[in-house]
Amino acid sequence: MSDLTVHIRGNGNATVVVVSGRVDSVTAVALDEEFGKVARDNKRIVLDLNDVAYLSSAGVRAILKVSQTAQRSGGGVSLVRIPTSVAQVLENVGVTTAMRSFASVDEAVAGF
């Protein structure tokens, strides 16, 4: 699971973005572009990180950027199904205190 894949789908009043693979300094550029496309049309975004094998600081920056864009539109970003290794990175930089996280996509969608 080294390549980055991003799948986008609607789910009620939110858009779910499923991220898989490694988010490093190279792949974070593509992730940032995908997040930008989603944030232009959607203000409620759920990021499903269950299949993220690695998250670098560049990936954290992409997550924070899409969150700020969604918040400026009156929405927000929720994180779901965060693997332990990714959760540690997000905790270390304070993202988990700034963003809501949920155990499932349905819970996150209902949280908006």
N, C-alpha and C positions, 0 to 999 in steps of 0.2 A: 504494500500500500504506500508506494513512494510518490506517485503522481497525485496532483491535486485535482479533485473533481468537485463541482458545485452544481447542485440540483435545486431548482426553485419551483415552488408550487404554492398555490393558494390554499388557505385553510380557514374558512369562516372570515372573520374580520382581520386576518393577519396574513402575511406572506412568510412561508417557511423556507429557509435557506439551509440545505443540508450540505455540510462541508466534510469532505473525506480526504485522507492522505496527509502529506506533510505540508505545513505552512511555514516556509522558510523565507530567506531574503529574496529568493528567485520567484517562488510561487506566490508570495504575498502580493506582488504587483498584479497578477491576474485576479486574485481574490479581491483586492481593492477595486479593480475595474468592475467586477461582478456586483460587489456591494454598492458601488455608485449607481449602476443601472437599476438595482432594486430600490434604492433609497429615493430615486427620482420619482418613482410611481407609487411608493408605499411608505406609509409612516409608522406602521406597526409591523415589526420584523422579529421573527423567531429564528435564532441561529441554533441549529442542531449540530453539535460538535462531537457526537458519539464516535464517529470514525476518524477523528483527527489523531494521527499518530505522533505528531510533533508540532509545537507552536513556538515560533521565534518571536522576538520583540517586534519584528516587522508585521507579523500576523496580529499581535496585540494592537499595534497602531491602526491596522485596517479595521479591527473590531471597534475601537474607540471612535474612529472617524465616522463609520456608518451610524454609530449610536448618536453622535453629535448631530449628524444630518437629520436623523429621524426625530430627535428631540426638538430641533428648530422648526420642524413641521407640525409639532404638537403630538408626536407619537413617541416611540421608544423601541428599544431592542431588548429582548429577553433571551437568555442563554438556556439551553436544555441539554440534558444527557452529556455532561462534561466528563471526559475521562480523567482519572486521578492525576496523571502527569500534566495534562493541560490545566486542570484546576489549580495545581500548585503554581504554575507560571502565572495564571490570572490572579491568584491570591497574592503572590509576591509583589505584583505591581499595583495592587489595590482595585482591580477591575471588579472583583466579586462583591465588593462593598458598594460600588457605584452602579452596578447593573443587577437586575433581578435574575435569578436562576430557578429553574423548575426541573422536576424529575421527568416530565413528559411534555410532548408538544401540545397535547390537549389542555393541560394545566396552564401552559404559557399563553396559549390563545385565549383561554378564559380569563387570564389575568389582565387583559387589556380593557 
